[in-house]
């Protein structure tokens, strides 16, 4: 019987029951069906994909089981730790196991991408002199092609021949029909590394001398690597302190020892410098860096995944989904800018890339590095409660000074008859000064468009989206009113559509209006705007950044995307046009995000040899996050913010779960949310769980795409202990078919 049980495996079916099922392995597949293998199995009279997990421990007669149909690959497509991670993700984030497995294993891998082929041409036979004479008379271009191929030692790509010799496809086809040429199909390996990301930003590879703080942090990290056990380090370094250099030194140490590394960044398209530095360092070691991003084709994603699964690539850099890379011997996971909300997945499974990185490091007994100039309060709290190791970098490289921050009270600026509404006199003067000195500047405004809304002063009518609870934003570049939530567009009318007043106009300002204003202030300056409206063309973002780095541009106007880890040595002035935007969001993290954004924005200035300055325009200059950011006083902000969170028992002192209900009938949605709330409260009281329930209330953005939204908040001490009981009750609750409800654990977006 033990011999028979060795041929039994557990399979997690994709799209089947939420638990492993036992299958027998036929002799022909022995050796191909191990843990992590992607297989086809029979389930409910259908063939489904599944992942093989550990074999069953008890003895089961294989003759009573159905057989595995096929193994899709010769090697496993995921590692054993990813299988355990999948089951934890499903439990902790209240997600279906199917959605988790589909997230972990990319669709191109599940679909088995066919190999890419290249059509090659070679001589089919040696032409006789008579045949060549006939070609010279009737088809001289065909004769030219034959003579060219006679001189080639190997077949040549058909597309290359057509391009170089300026031929038509018909020329090649005619010679193939005559038998003079022969076409050969050759499998072509898709080069998953040739994505040109970081090529323009490749940095010199000379040896860098570490500062004392960098060296101390690196020694601590290397000690953790040497111990070969799970540890998490929080590298809290001011902007420009050289956190990336510490990452790279640790990464090189792991690669040299034969280990693998995952390097997470908030968004790959925004970090060409990091990719360039990684590749320049590792190319000397003959290591390939797989860049995992959304612009890869399906075939490139499949090949990149399999390159990692086979051990051909040991380093991957990418956004949050790169945390599921099937790397063997994973020893180090780096999460750069760990505070960024972009690490949170908006669709099921709603995981947080930073938290998954820490958990996967624990499964692999690896080291996890979290780095930021403005760490999330949850991470700082974990330094005290979960033994995260804290490594501080309090000084910039080469003792460069942090920029001087000037606060401009825009209430006073509006009282000045000669002052501009959007750009203060101080900021305008400093922009002109930097332009005359041939230094560069950046202006930030986290709001697209020209005017934030169209309003009639006579009847107070405001142009709103008919499908969402938001006002329409005026975009002057294409003369459209646009909804930034659902994409609805309409043309603006010269008069108020409600009362016919001619005073109907746009108010507020976005990046388009700022670009127009500074162009008037500096008519000779080379100015470029960077936001999602201008980023429609592929690679345009990297081209603009490359032009800015090489001095072809004087000023960048952009949204928050410019605040993420960019390093421009000649930037000496940064302007924050409206620092109050995030403060007005109905979110308990509003102060934290305002502080983080101001510090990150200020960090773009003075990163070279020249001193930097920051101008912050605000209507709330005495607001605590703005004052703490002005002084770069992280400790002061941390103390005040944590005291407020502790008083109201907000995260990080308790976990927050958001339960969102949505449907097309607002009364029905509100009714079922209320009924669920009452049922849940009774259920949790019987079980003795200590959970605070708030709501249900309408969401701050009540309607999106004609769907009304209500939510409840659950404040929970232990998610793993209590959430399964909530999920179990939800399965038995008679929810209306027209209503969709979603559980979001540790949410980032509360709007």
VEXPAMI-872897 format. One line per field, with one value per residue (C-alpha): x, y, z; residue in three letters. Coordinates in steps of 0.25 Angstrom, whole numbers, plus 2048, in hexadecimal, padded with zeros to 3 digits. Example, Ala and Ser with C-alpha at 12.3 -4.5 7.8 and 13.67 -1.06 7.14 Angstrom:
<atoms>
c1 831, 837
c2 7EE, 7FC
c3 81F, 81D
residu ALA, SER
</atoms>
This chain:
<atoms>
c1 800, 80B, 810, 802, 800, 80D, 805, 7FA, 7FB, 7F2, 7EE, 7E8, 7DE, 7DD, 7CE, 7CA, 7C8, 7CF, 7D8, 7E2, 7DD, 7E4, 7E8, 7F0, 7FC, 7FD, 80B, 80D, 80D, 816, 821, 819, 80E, 815, 811, 80F, 80C, 801, 7F8, 7EA, 7E1, 7D3, 7C8, 7B9, 7BA, 7C3, 7D2, 7D8, 7E5, 7EB, 7F8, 7FE, 801, 807, 803, 7F9, 7FF, 7F5, 7F4, 7E9, 7E7, 7EA, 7E0, 7D5, 7DA, 7D9, 7E6, 7ED, 7EB, 7F8, 804, 805, 813, 81F, 823, 81A, 815, 814, 81D, 818, 818, 80E, 804, 804, 804, 7F7, 7F0, 7F3, 7EF, 7E1, 7DF, 7E5, 7DF, 7D1, 7D4, 7D0, 7DB, 7D8, 7DB, 7E8, 7ED, 7EA, 7F1, 7FD, 7FF, 7FE, 7F3, 7FE, 804, 7F7, 7F4, 802, 806, 80B, 81A, 81C, 821, 82A, 829, 837, 83B, 846, 84A, 841, 84B, 856, 851, 856, 85C, 850, 847, 84F, 84F, 840, 83F, 848, 83F, 831, 833, 840, 83C, 83A, 847, 84D, 847, 84C, 85B, 85A, 856, 861, 86B, 864, 869, 85C, 84D, 849, 83C, 832, 82E, 83C, 83E, 832, 836, 845, 843, 836, 82F, 820, 81B, 817, 825, 828, 81C, 81E, 82C, 827, 81C, 827, 82F, 83B, 839, 834, 82D, 831, 829, 831, 82D, 831, 833, 82C, 836, 82F, 83A, 83A, 830, 839, 834, 840, 849, 848, 84A, 856, 85F, 86E, 873, 87F, 881, 879, 87F, 874, 871, 872, 863, 863, 86E, 868, 85A, 861, 869, 85B, 854, 860, 860, 851, 855, 860, 856, 84E, 841, 835, 837, 831, 839, 832, 83C, 837, 840, 83E, 83D, 84A, 851, 854, 84A, 84B, 85A, 858, 84D, 857, 862, 859, 854, 862, 866, 85A, 85C, 86B, 867, 85D, 850, 845, 83F, 831, 832, 825, 822, 815, 814, 81E, 81C, 820, 82D, 836, 842, 841, 840, 84C, 854, 850, 854, 861, 865, 861, 865, 873, 86F, 868, 85B, 84E, 843, 835, 82C, 81E, 814, 807, 80D, 813, 80C, 805, 811, 81B, 814, 813, 822, 826, 81E, 824, 832, 831, 82A, 836, 840, 845, 842, 844, 841, 833, 82F, 821, 814, 80C, 809, 818, 817, 811, 81E, 821, 82F, 837, 840, 839, 842, 83E, 832, 834, 827, 82B, 822, 81B, 811, 80B, 7FC, 7FF, 803, 7F5, 7ED, 7DF, 7D9, 7D7, 7E0, 7E2, 7F0, 7FA, 808, 810, 809, 809, 818, 81A, 812, 819, 826, 822, 81E, 82B, 833, 839, 83C, 832, 837, 82C, 831, 82B, 82E, 820, 81D, 80E, 80A, 807, 815, 81B, 811, 816, 824, 81F, 815, 81A, 829, 82C, 83A, 83B, 847, 847, 84E, 84D, 856, 857, 863, 86F, 869, 860, 856, 847, 840, 83B, 82B, 823, 815, 80B, 7FE, 7F5, 7EA, 7F3, 7F8, 7E9, 7E8, 7F4, 7EE, 7FB, 7FC, 7F8, 7EE, 7F5, 804, 808, 812, 81D, 81C, 81B, 828, 82F, 82B, 831, 83E, 840, 83E, 848, 852, 84F, 84A, 83E, 831, 825, 817, 80D, 7FE, 7F7, 7EB, 7E9, 7E2, 7E0, 7D5, 7D0, 7C1, 7B7, 7AE, 7A3, 7A4, 796, 78F, 79A, 799, 7A5, 7A8, 7A8, 7AA, 79D, 7A2, 7AB, 7AB, 7B6, 7B6, 7BC, 7CA, 7CC, 7D7, 7DB, 7E5, 7D9, 7CD, 7C6, 7C0, 7C5, 7C2, 7CF, 7C7, 7C0, 7C5, 7B8, 7BA, 7B2, 7B4, 7B3, 7A8, 7AA, 79E, 799, 790, 787, 784, 78B, 794, 7A1, 7A9, 7AA, 7B9, 7C4, 7CA, 7D6, 7E2, 7EA, 7F7, 7F2, 7F0, 7FD, 804, 7FE, 800, 80F, 811, 80C, 816, 821, 81E, 82C, 82C, 82B, 81F, 819, 80D, 80D, 800, 7F7, 7F1, 7FF, 803, 7FB, 807, 810, 81D, 81A, 81C, 82A, 82D, 829, 831, 83D, 83C, 83A, 846, 84F, 84A, 841, 836, 836, 829, 820, 812, 80C, 803, 807, 80E, 81A, 81C, 820, 82F, 834, 842, 845, 852, 850, 842, 843, 835, 828, 81B, 80F, 803, 7F8, 7FD, 7EF, 7E8, 7EB, 7E6, 7D8, 7D6, 7CD, 7D8, 7DE, 7EC, 7EA, 7F4, 7FE, 7FD, 7FE, 80B, 811, 80E, 814, 821, 822, 81F, 82A, 834, 834, 83C, 84A, 84F, 85B, 866, 85D, 854, 845, 839, 82A, 81E, 812, 805, 7FA, 7ED, 7F0, 7FE, 7FC, 7F7, 800, 804, 809, 810, 817, 81B, 820, 82A, 82C, 828, 824, 825, 81C, 812, 812, 810, 804, 7FD, 7FF, 7F9, 7ED, 7EC, 7ED, 7E2, 7D8, 7DE, 7E1, 7EB, 7F6, 7F0, 7E5, 7E3, 7D8, 7CF, 7C6, 7B9, 7B4, 7A6, 7A2, 796, 78E, 782, 787, 77B, 77D, 78D, 78A, 780, 788, 795, 78C, 787, 795, 79A, 790, 792, 7A1, 7A0, 798, 7A1, 7AE, 7A8, 7A4, 7B2, 7B8, 7C0, 7C4, 7C1, 7BD, 7B3, 7B1, 7A6, 7A0, 7A1, 7A2, 7B0, 7B7, 7B6, 7A8, 7A5, 7AF, 7AB, 79C, 79F, 79C, 7A5, 7A4, 7AE, 7B1, 7BE, 7C2, 7CD, 7D4, 7DF, 7E2, 7DE, 7E3, 7DA, 7CD, 7CC, 7C9, 7BD, 7B8, 7BB, 7B3, 7A7, 7A7, 7A6, 799, 793, 788, 78E, 786, 78B, 78C, 795, 7A4, 7AC, 7BB, 7C4, 7D1, 7DB, 7E5, 7DF, 7E6, 7DB, 7D0, 7C8
c2 800, 80A, 808, 80B, 818, 81E, 820, 828, 837, 843, 84D, 85B, 85C, 86A, 86C, 861, 85E, 866, 85B, 851, 844, 837, 831, 826, 828, 81F, 818, 821, 82D, 828, 832, 83E, 83F, 845, 850, 85D, 856, 85B, 850, 84D, 844, 83F, 847, 846, 840, 84B, 84D, 858, 85D, 85B, 85D, 850, 852, 849, 83A, 833, 82D, 823, 816, 817, 80D, 814, 80A, 812, 820, 827, 828, 835, 838, 83F, 848, 855, 857, 84E, 856, 85D, 86B, 86F, 86C, 865, 872, 878, 86D, 86F, 87E, 87C, 876, 881, 88B, 885, 884, 892, 89A, 893, 88F, 883, 879, 87A, 889, 887, 87C, 884, 890, 888, 880, 88A, 888, 885, 87A, 874, 875, 86F, 879, 873, 876, 882, 87E, 885, 882, 880, 87F, 877, 871, 865, 861, 866, 86E, 86A, 875, 874, 877, 883, 888, 887, 88E, 899, 89C, 89A, 89D, 8A4, 8A6, 897, 895, 89F, 897, 88A, 88F, 896, 888, 881, 889, 886, 87B, 879, 87C, 88A, 890, 893, 8A0, 8A5, 8A1, 8A9, 8B5, 8B6, 8B2, 8BA, 8AE, 8AB, 89E, 89A, 899, 88F, 887, 885, 880, 876, 871, 86F, 867, 870, 874, 86C, 872, 86D, 870, 872, 873, 880, 883, 890, 899, 89C, 8A5, 8AE, 8B8, 8C4, 8C8, 8CF, 8D0, 8DF, 8E0, 8D7, 8DC, 8DB, 8CF, 8D5, 8D0, 8D9, 8DC, 8D9, 8E3, 8DF, 8DD, 8D5, 8CC, 8C9, 8C6, 8BD, 8B5, 8B3, 8AE, 8A5, 89F, 89B, 895, 88D, 888, 882, 885, 88D, 89C, 8A9, 8B6, 8C4, 8CD, 8DB, 8E5, 8F3, 8F6, 8F5, 8ED, 8E2, 8D7, 8D1, 8CF, 8C7, 8BE, 8BC, 8B8, 8AE, 8A9, 8A6, 89F, 895, 893, 890, 886, 87F, 885, 88C, 899, 8A0, 8B0, 8B6, 8C5, 8CC, 8CD, 8C8, 8D3, 8DD, 8D7, 8D6, 8DA, 8CF, 8C5, 8CB, 8CA, 8BC, 8B8, 8BF, 8B8, 8AA, 8AA, 8A9, 89C, 897, 898, 89B, 8A4, 8A1, 8AD, 8AA, 8B4, 8B6, 8BA, 8AC, 8A4, 897, 88F, 897, 895, 886, 885, 88E, 886, 879, 87F, 881, 874, 86C, 874, 87B, 889, 88C, 89A, 8A1, 8AF, 8B3, 8B9, 8B1, 8A5, 8A2, 89D, 890, 88D, 87E, 880, 875, 877, 885, 88B, 89A, 8A3, 8B2, 8BB, 8C9, 8D5, 8CB, 8D6, 8D7, 8D4, 8CE, 8C1, 8BE, 8B6, 8BC, 8AF, 8A2, 89D, 8AB, 8A8, 8B2, 8AF, 8B4, 8AB, 89F, 8A1, 8A0, 894, 88D, 890, 889, 87D, 87D, 881, 88C, 89B, 8A6, 8B4, 8BF, 8CD, 8DB, 8E9, 8E9, 8DB, 8D8, 8D9, 8CA, 8C6, 8D0, 8C9, 8BC, 8C0, 8C0, 8B4, 8AA, 8AC, 8B3, 8B8, 8C7, 8CD, 8DC, 8E4, 8F2, 8F9, 8FB, 8F6, 8FF, 907, 90E, 917, 915, 91F, 92C, 92C, 939, 939, 943, 946, 947, 94E, 95A, 958, 95A, 967, 96C, 973, 970, 962, 956, 94C, 940, 943, 94C, 958, 951, 944, 94C, 954, 947, 940, 94C, 94C, 93D, 93F, 94A, 941, 936, 92D, 925, 925, 91C, 920, 916, 916, 909, 90D, 90C, 915, 924, 927, 91E, 921, 929, 932, 93C, 948, 94C, 93E, 936, 92B, 922, 919, 90B, 8FD, 8F6, 8E9, 8ED, 8F6, 8FF, 90C, 90C, 912, 91B, 918, 923, 91B, 914, 91D, 912, 910, 903, 8FA, 8F5, 8E9, 8E2, 8EA, 8F0, 8FD, 908, 915, 922, 92C, 93B, 93D, 937, 92A, 92D, 93C, 941, 94A, 94F, 94F, 940, 93D, 934, 936, 92F, 92B, 91E, 91B, 921, 92E, 92E, 92B, 937, 940, 93D, 93E, 94D, 94F, 949, 94A, 945, 939, 92B, 925, 917, 912, 904, 8FE, 8F2, 8FB, 8FD, 8EF, 8E8, 8E4, 8D8, 8DC, 8EB, 8EC, 8E7, 8F0, 8FC, 8F8, 8F6, 903, 90A, 903, 907, 916, 916, 91B, 926, 923, 917, 919, 90C, 904, 8FB, 8F2, 8FB, 8FA, 8EB, 8E9, 8F1, 8F7, 904, 90A, 918, 91A, 925, 929, 921, 928, 922, 929, 925, 91D, 91C, 912, 905, 90C, 90D, 8FF, 8F8, 8EE, 8EC, 8EB, 8F9, 8FF, 8F4, 8F4, 904, 903, 8F7, 8FF, 90C, 905, 8FD, 909, 911, 906, 908, 915, 917, 909, 90E, 917, 923, 927, 925, 92D, 929, 932, 92C, 934, 931, 937, 930, 933, 930, 922, 918, 90F, 91B, 921, 914, 912, 920, 91C, 90E, 90A, 8FC, 8F8, 904, 900, 8F1, 8F4, 8FD, 8F4, 8E8, 8EE, 8F2, 8E4, 8DE, 8E6, 8E2, 8D3, 8D5, 8CD, 8CA, 8C7, 8BE, 8B9, 8BF, 8B7, 8BE, 8B7, 8BE, 8BC, 8C1, 8C0, 8C8, 8CA, 8D3, 8CF, 8C1, 8C2, 8C9, 8BF, 8B3, 8BA, 8BD, 8AF, 8A9, 8B2, 8AE, 89F, 8A0, 8A8, 89D, 892, 898, 89B, 88C, 888, 892, 899, 8A7, 8AF, 8BD, 8BF, 8CD, 8D0, 8CD, 8DA, 8DF, 8DF, 8ED, 8EB, 8E5, 8E2, 8DD, 8D8, 8D9, 8D0, 8D4, 8D1, 8CF, 8CA, 8C5, 8C5, 8BA, 8BD, 8B0, 8AC, 89E, 89D, 88E, 88A, 892, 894, 885, 886, 893, 88C, 87F, 887, 88F, 882, 87F, 88D, 88E, 89A, 89F, 89B, 8AA, 8AE, 8AB, 8AC, 8AC, 8AA, 8B2, 8AF, 8BA, 8C4, 8CF, 8D6, 8DA, 8E3
c3 800, 803, 7F4, 7EF, 7F8, 7F2, 7E5, 7EC, 7EC, 7F1, 7E7, 7E9, 7DE, 7D7, 7D7, 7E0, 7EE, 7F8, 7FD, 7F7, 7F1, 7EF, 7E2, 7DD, 7D4, 7C8, 7C5, 7B9, 7C1, 7CC, 7CF, 7C9, 7D3, 7E0, 7E9, 7E1, 7D4, 7CB, 7C7, 7C1, 7C9, 7C7, 7D0, 7CF, 7C1, 7BC, 7BB, 7C4, 7C7, 7D5, 7DD, 7E3, 7F2, 7FC, 7FB, 804, 811, 813, 80A, 7FF, 7F5, 7E7, 7E0, 7E7, 7E2, 7D5, 7CD, 7CA, 7BB, 7B8, 7BD, 7B5, 7B8, 7BB, 7C7, 7D2, 7CF, 7DE, 7EA, 7F7, 7FF, 7F5, 7F7, 806, 803, 7FA, 805, 80F, 805, 803, 812, 817, 80B, 80B, 7FC, 7F4, 7F2, 7E3, 7E2, 7EA, 7E1, 7D5, 7DB, 7DE, 7D1, 7C6, 7BB, 7B0, 7B8, 7BA, 7AB, 7A7, 79D, 790, 78C, 784, 776, 76C, 75D, 757, 748, 743, 735, 731, 726, 71F, 712, 705, 6FC, 6F3, 6FF, 703, 6F5, 6F5, 702, 6FE, 6F1, 6F8, 707, 70A, 719, 71A, 714, 71E, 72A, 725, 723, 731, 738, 730, 738, 746, 74E, 756, 753, 754, 75B, 750, 756, 757, 748, 744, 74C, 748, 73A, 738, 732, 732, 739, 72B, 726, 731, 72F, 720, 723, 72D, 723, 719, 723, 722, 730, 73C, 748, 756, 763, 76F, 77E, 783, 792, 796, 79D, 7A9, 7AE, 7A1, 7A6, 7A5, 7B3, 7BA, 7AE, 7AD, 7BC, 7BD, 7C8, 7C9, 7D0, 7D7, 7E6, 7F0, 7FE, 808, 813, 821, 823, 815, 81A, 827, 821, 817, 822, 829, 81D, 819, 827, 825, 818, 81E, 829, 81E, 825, 824, 828, 823, 822, 821, 81B, 81E, 817, 813, 804, 7FD, 809, 800, 803, 7F5, 7F7, 803, 7FC, 7F0, 7F9, 801, 7F3, 7EE, 7FB, 7F9, 7EA, 7EC, 7F7, 7EC, 7F2, 7EB, 7ED, 7EB, 7EA, 7EB, 7E7, 7E7, 7D8, 7CE, 7C4, 7CE, 7D2, 7C5, 7CE, 7D7, 7CC, 7C5, 7D2, 7D4, 7C6, 7C6, 7D3, 7D0, 7C1, 7C6, 7CD, 7C1, 7C8, 7C1, 7C7, 7C4, 7C4, 7C7, 7C2, 7BB, 7AD, 7AB, 7A0, 7A4, 79E, 7A6, 7B3, 7B1, 7AD, 7B9, 7C2, 7BD, 7BD, 7CC, 7CF, 7C8, 7D0, 7C3, 7CA, 7D8, 7D9, 7D6, 7D8, 7D6, 7DD, 7E7, 7DF, 7DE, 7EC, 7E6, 7DE, 7DE, 7E2, 7E8, 7F5, 7F8, 802, 801, 7FE, 7FD, 7FD, 7F9, 7FD, 806, 80A, 7FC, 7FB, 7ED, 7F4, 7F7, 7ED, 7E9, 7E4, 7EB, 7F1, 7F8, 7FD, 801, 7FB, 807, 810, 807, 805, 814, 815, 809, 80F, 81C, 814, 80D, 819, 811, 814, 811, 80F, 810, 80C, 80C, 810, 816, 81B, 81D, 82B, 82B, 828, 833, 83D, 839, 83D, 84B, 84B, 841, 842, 835, 835, 833, 82B, 82A, 81F, 824, 81B, 80C, 804, 805, 810, 806, 80D, 80D, 805, 80C, 80C, 80A, 80E, 806, 80C, 800, 808, 809, 7FB, 7F6, 7FE, 7F6, 7E9, 7E1, 7E6, 7DD, 7E2, 7DD, 7DE, 7EA, 7E8, 7F0, 7E7, 7DA, 7DE, 7E2, 7D5, 7CD, 7D5, 7D3, 7C4, 7C3, 7CB, 7C1, 7CC, 7CC, 7D3, 7D6, 7D9, 7E0, 7E0, 7E2, 7D9, 7CA, 7C0, 7BF, 7C8, 7D3, 7D1, 7C9, 7D1, 7CF, 7D9, 7D7, 7DA, 7E0, 7D5, 7D5, 7C9, 7CF, 7C9, 7C6, 7CA, 7D7, 7E3, 7DE, 7D7, 7C8, 7C6, 7BA, 7B1, 7A8, 79F, 799, 79E, 7A5, 7B3, 7B8, 7C4, 7CA, 7D0, 7C4, 7B8, 7B4, 7AB, 7A6, 79F, 7A8, 7A5, 7A4, 7AD, 7B9, 7B5, 7C1, 7C1, 7B4, 7BB, 7B3, 7C0, 7BF, 7C1, 7C6, 7D4, 7DB, 7D3, 7CF, 7C8, 7BB, 7C1, 7C8, 7BC, 7B4, 7C0, 7C1, 7B2, 7B3, 7BF, 7B7, 7A8, 7A4, 7AD, 7A8, 7B0, 7B0, 7B7, 7BD, 7C1, 7BC, 7B1, 7AB, 7AD, 7A2, 79A, 79E, 7A3, 7A3, 7B2, 7B1, 7A5, 7AC, 7B9, 7B1, 7AA, 7B7, 7BD, 7B1, 7B2, 7A6, 7AF, 7B9, 7C1, 7C4, 7C8, 7CD, 7D6, 7E2, 7D8, 7D8, 7E7, 7E7, 7E8, 7DC, 7DD, 7D5, 7DA, 7D3, 7DA, 7E4, 7E5, 7E8, 7E9, 7F0, 7E9, 7F3, 7FF, 805, 7FB, 803, 810, 80B, 808, 812, 817, 824, 81D, 816, 81F, 81E, 80E, 80E, 817, 80E, 801, 806, 80B, 7FE, 7F5, 7FD, 7FB, 7EC, 7EE, 7F1, 7EE, 7E7, 7EB, 7EB, 7F7, 7F5, 7F9, 7FA, 7F9, 7FF, 7FC, 806, 80C, 819, 81C, 82B, 828, 830, 825, 81D, 828, 82C, 81D, 81C, 827, 822, 830, 82F, 83D, 841, 837, 83A, 849, 847, 83C, 844, 850, 848, 842, 850, 856, 84B, 84A, 83B, 834, 837, 845, 83F, 831, 828, 81F, 815, 811, 804, 7FF, 7F1, 7E8, 7DE, 7E8, 7F4, 7FD, 7FB, 7FD, 80A, 80F, 80D, 813, 81F, 820, 81F, 82A, 834, 831, 832, 83F, 845, 83F, 845, 852, 853, 850, 85A, 84F, 853, 845, 844, 838, 833, 828, 81F, 818, 80A, 805, 803, 7F4, 7F5, 7E6, 7DC, 7CE, 7D2, 7DD, 7EC, 7F7, 806, 80F, 81D, 825, 82E, 838, 83C, 845, 83E, 82F, 82E, 83A, 837, 828, 825, 82E, 826, 819, 81E, 822, 815, 80D, 814, 813, 809, 801, 7F5, 7E7, 7E3, 7EE, 7EE, 7FB, 7FD, 809, 809, 814, 818, 80D, 808, 800, 809, 7FF
residu UNK, UNK, UNK, UNK, UNK, UNK, UNK, UNK, UNK, UNK, UNK, UNK, UNK, UNK, UNK, UNK, UNK, UNK, UNK, UNK, UNK, UNK, UNK, UNK, UNK, UNK, UNK, UNK, UNK, UNK, UNK, UNK, UNK, UNK, UNK, UNK, UNK, UNK, UNK, UNK, UNK, UNK, UNK, UNK, UNK, UNK, UNK, UNK, UNK, UNK, UNK, UNK, UNK, UNK, UNK, UNK, UNK, UNK, UNK, UNK, UNK, UNK, UNK, UNK, UNK, UNK, UNK, UNK, UNK, UNK, UNK, UNK, UNK, UNK, UNK, UNK, UNK, UNK, UNK, UNK, UNK, UNK, UNK, UNK, UNK, UNK, UNK, UNK, UNK, UNK, UNK, UNK, UNK, UNK, UNK, UNK, UNK, UNK, UNK, UNK, UNK, UNK, UNK, UNK, UNK, UNK, UNK, UNK, UNK, UNK, UNK, UNK, UNK, UNK, UNK, UNK, UNK, UNK, UNK, UNK, UNK, UNK, UNK, UNK, UNK, UNK, UNK, UNK, UNK, UNK, UNK, UNK, UNK, UNK, UNK, UNK, UNK, UNK, UNK, UNK, UNK, UNK, UNK, UNK, UNK, UNK, UNK, UNK, UNK, UNK, UNK, UNK, UNK, UNK, UNK, UNK, UNK, UNK, UNK, UNK, UNK, UNK, UNK, UNK, UNK, UNK, UNK, UNK, UNK, UNK, UNK, UNK, UNK, UNK, UNK, UNK, UNK, UNK, UNK, UNK, UNK, UNK, UNK, UNK, UNK, UNK, UNK, UNK, UNK, UNK, UNK, UNK, UNK, UNK, UNK, UNK, UNK, UNK, UNK, UNK, UNK, UNK, UNK, UNK, UNK, UNK, UNK, UNK, UNK, UNK, UNK, UNK, UNK, UNK, UNK, UNK, UNK, UNK, UNK, UNK, UNK, UNK, UNK, UNK, UNK, UNK, UNK, UNK, UNK, UNK, UNK, UNK, UNK, UNK, UNK, UNK, UNK, UNK, UNK, UNK, UNK, UNK, UNK, UNK, UNK, UNK, UNK, UNK, UNK, UNK, UNK, UNK, UNK, UNK, UNK, UNK, UNK, UNK, UNK, UNK, UNK, UNK, UNK, UNK, UNK, UNK, UNK, UNK, UNK, UNK, UNK, UNK, UNK, UNK, UNK, UNK, UNK, UNK, UNK, UNK, UNK, UNK, UNK, UNK, UNK, UNK, UNK, UNK, UNK, UNK, UNK, UNK, UNK, UNK, UNK, UNK, UNK, UNK, UNK, UNK, UNK, UNK, UNK, UNK, UNK, UNK, UNK, UNK, UNK, UNK, UNK, UNK, UNK, UNK, UNK, UNK, UNK, UNK, UNK, UNK, UNK, UNK, UNK, UNK, UNK, UNK, UNK, UNK, UNK, UNK, UNK, UNK, UNK, UNK, UNK, UNK, UNK, UNK, UNK, UNK, UNK, UNK, UNK, UNK, UNK, UNK, UNK, UNK, UNK, UNK, UNK, UNK, UNK, UNK, UNK, UNK, UNK, UNK, UNK, UNK, UNK, UNK, UNK, UNK, UNK, UNK, UNK, UNK, UNK, UNK, UNK, UNK, UNK, UNK, UNK, UNK, UNK, UNK, UNK, UNK, UNK, UNK, UNK, UNK, UNK, UNK, UNK, UNK, UNK, UNK, UNK, UNK, UNK, UNK, UNK, UNK, UNK, UNK, UNK, UNK, UNK, UNK, UNK, UNK, UNK, UNK, UNK, UNK, UNK, UNK, UNK, UNK, UNK, UNK, UNK, UNK, UNK, UNK, UNK, UNK, UNK, UNK, UNK, UNK, UNK, UNK, UNK, UNK, UNK, UNK, UNK, UNK, UNK, UNK, UNK, UNK, UNK, UNK, UNK, UNK, UNK, UNK, UNK, UNK, UNK, UNK, UNK, UNK, UNK, UNK, UNK, UNK, UNK, UNK, UNK, UNK, UNK, UNK, UNK, UNK, UNK, UNK, UNK, UNK, UNK, UNK, UNK, UNK, UNK, UNK, UNK, UNK, UNK, UNK, UNK, UNK, UNK, UNK, UNK, UNK, UNK, UNK, UNK, UNK, UNK, UNK, UNK, UNK, UNK, UNK, UNK, UNK, UNK, UNK, UNK, UNK, UNK, UNK, UNK, UNK, UNK, UNK, UNK, UNK, UNK, UNK, UNK, UNK, UNK, UNK, UNK, UNK, UNK, UNK, UNK, UNK, UNK, UNK, UNK, UNK, UNK, UNK, UNK, UNK, UNK, UNK, UNK, UNK, UNK, UNK, UNK, UNK, UNK, UNK, UNK, UNK, UNK, UNK, UNK, UNK, UNK, UNK, UNK, UNK, UNK, UNK, UNK, UNK, UNK, UNK, UNK, UNK, UNK, UNK, UNK, UNK, UNK, UNK, UNK, UNK, UNK, UNK, UNK, UNK, UNK, UNK, UNK, UNK, UNK, UNK, UNK, UNK, UNK, UNK, UNK, UNK, UNK, UNK, UNK, UNK, UNK, UNK, UNK, UNK, UNK, UNK, UNK, UNK, UNK, UNK, UNK, UNK, UNK, UNK, UNK, UNK, UNK, UNK, UNK, UNK, UNK, UNK, UNK, UNK, UNK, UNK, UNK, UNK, UNK, UNK, UNK, UNK, UNK, UNK, UNK, UNK, UNK, UNK, UNK, UNK, UNK, UNK, UNK, UNK, UNK, UNK, UNK, UNK, UNK, UNK, UNK, UNK, UNK, UNK, UNK, UNK, UNK, UNK, UNK, UNK, UNK, UNK, UNK, UNK, UNK, UNK, UNK, UNK, UNK, UNK, UNK, UNK, UNK, UNK, UNK, UNK, UNK, UNK, UNK, UNK, UNK, UNK, UNK, UNK, UNK, UNK, UNK, UNK, UNK, UNK, UNK, UNK, UNK, UNK, UNK, UNK, UNK, UNK, UNK, UNK, UNK, UNK, UNK, UNK, UNK, UNK, UNK, UNK, UNK, UNK, UNK, UNK, UNK, UNK, UNK, UNK, UNK, UNK, UNK, UNK, UNK, UNK, UNK, UNK, UNK, UNK, UNK, UNK, UNK, UNK, UNK, UNK, UNK, UNK, UNK, UNK, UNK, UNK, UNK, UNK, UNK, UNK, UNK, UNK, UNK, UNK, UNK, UNK, UNK, UNK, UNK, UNK, UNK, UNK, UNK, UNK, UNK, UNK, UNK, UNK, UNK, UNK, UNK, UNK, UNK, UNK, UNK, UNK, UNK, UNK, UNK
</atoms>
